[in-house]
Amino acid sequence: MFVIKTINHKMMTMRMNSFLFVYLVFDVVLIIFSLFKGGLWLINTQVAFICSMFILFASFNSYKSMIYKKLALGESTSLKDHSAPNDDKYNLYDEEQEEDMPVNSEKLTSAKQSFSNLMASWSFALGIFRLLAYGILVICMLVLIRKDMLEPLAFLLGLGIMPIATLYGAFLRRNES
C-alpha cells in the first residue's frame, strides 16, 4: 500500500509540475499582452490568475485526500463497468433477462451511482481550503470593484488562463503517449 502511494504521489507530482509549467508559460504570455493594454489589465489578469491557482491547488489537494482516504478504506478508486459480468454481484445483468430490461433502467442505475458518488464526496467538494480559495476570489473582485479598478474582460481572461492551459496541457500529454 505504501509503495502504491509513493508511486502515485510521484506520478501526480510529475503531472502537476508539467501542468504548472504550462500555466506559467500561458501567464507570461498574458503578462506580455497585459503590458500593452495598460496597468489595470495587468493587475486584473494577475489577481484573477493567482486566485484561480489557489482554487486549483485547493481542489487538487481535496481530490488527492479523497483518493487517499478511499485507498485507506480499501475502496476502489477506478470507474467500474457496471455491465461487466464479474461486477454483477446481485445478478442484475443476467443474459436471459437483458432482453426484457427496459432501456431506462441502465440510465437509472448510472444516475443512482452518480448521486451516491456525489453524496460520498460532498465533504471534499466543500472542503475548507476550497471554500477559502473561492472566498479569496470574491474578496479580490470586490476590492477591485471598490477601488474602481475592475476590468471585467481582463479579470475573465485571467481566470480563463487556467482552463485553457489545462486543455492545452492535456492535449500535449495525449500526443506524447
N, C-alpha and C positions, 0 to 999 in steps of 0.2 A: 504494500500500500504506500509506504514511504517513497519507494523507488518511482512508482507511478506519479505521485505528487511532485517529485523533483523533476521528472522528465516533462510533465505537463507544465510546470511552472517555468522551466527553461524555454519551452516552446512558446508559451504565452508571452514571456518577456521578449523573446526574439521578434515575435509578430508585432508586439506593441511598439518596440523600438523602430521597426521598419515603418509602421504607420506614423509614428511621431516624426520621423524624418520627412515623410510625405507632407504631413501637416505643416512642418516648419518651412519647407520649400514653398508651399502654397501661401503661407503667411508672408514670406519675404516678397513674393510677387505682389501680394496685396499691399504691403508697406510701400513698395515702389510705386504702385498705382495710386495709392492714397497721397503720397508726397506731391504728385502732380495735381491732385484735386484740392489740396489745402489741409490746414492743421486740424480742422474739425473732422474731416474724413478720417484722418489718421487716428485721432482719439477714439472716434466711434467704432472704427473697424477693430482696433486693438482691444478695446474694452469688451466688445462682443466676442472676439476670438478667445480672449482669456477666460471669459465666463463660460463659453462653450467647452473649453478644455477642462474647466472644473467639473462641468456636468459629465463630460466623457470619463474622467478619472473616477468620479463618484459612481457612475453607472458600471464601469469596468470592475471596480472593487466590490460592488454589491453583487454583481453577477458571479465573480470569482468566489466570493464567500458562500453564495448559494450552492455552487457546484461542489465546493469542498465539504459543505455540510451534508449534501446528498451522498457524496462519496463516503463520508464518515458513518452515515447511517446505513450504508450498503445499498442504496438505491442506484438504479442505473440512470445515467445522465444522457444516454443516447435516445433518439427517437425510435420507437418500435413500429414495425409494420403490423398493424392490428389484424390484417387479413392472413398473416402467415400462420400455418397450422401449429407450429410449436409455441406460439403466443396465445393460443386459444385454450385457456385454462377452464372455461365454462362450457365448452363445446358449442359455442355460438355460431361458428362458421363451418358447420357440417356441410359436405359437398352436396348431399341429397337435399338438404333444406335450403341451400343457397338460391335455388330457382324460385322458391316461394317467398323469399325475403323481399320486402319492398326496398326500392332504391333509397328512400329517405332514411332507413334505419342506419346505414353507414354514415350518413351525414350527422345523424343524431348522436351516434357513438363518438364521432370526432368532435362534435360540439361539447359533449359531456367531458371528454378528455381535455379539451382546451379550457373549459371552465374550471376543471379540477386543478389543472396546471396553474391557472391564474390565481386561484384561491391559495394554492400551496406556496406561491412566490410573492404574495402581496406584501409581506413584511420586507422583502428585499427591494421590491419596486418602490416602496415608500420609506426607504431607509433614511436615517437622519442625515447622512452626508449628501444624498441626492436631493433631499428637500432643502438642505442648506445651500447647495450649489444653485438650485433654481431660485432660492431666495436672494442670493448674491446677484444673480442676473436681473431680477426685478428691481432690487435696490439700485444697482448701477444704472439701469434705464431710467428710474425715477430721478436719480441725481442729475443725469444728463438733461432730462426734461426740465427740472427745477432750475438748473443753471442756464437754460435756453441754449444748450449745446447739442441737442439731439438732431442728428441727420438720419432719418429713418432708413433711407436706401443704404447708406454706409453701414449702419448697425445691422441691417439684414444681411448685407454682403459679408460682414464679419462673422455672423452666426452661420451663414451658409458655407463658409470655407470648410468646416469640419465634415459635413456630409458629402460635399463634392470631393474632398480629398480622400475620404473613406471609399467612395465609389471608385475613384481613380486607383487607389492603393489595392483594392480588391481585384480590379481589372488587371493590374500589373502582376499580382500574385497568381492569378489564374493563368496568365500567359507564361509564367515561369514553370508551372507544373506540366 
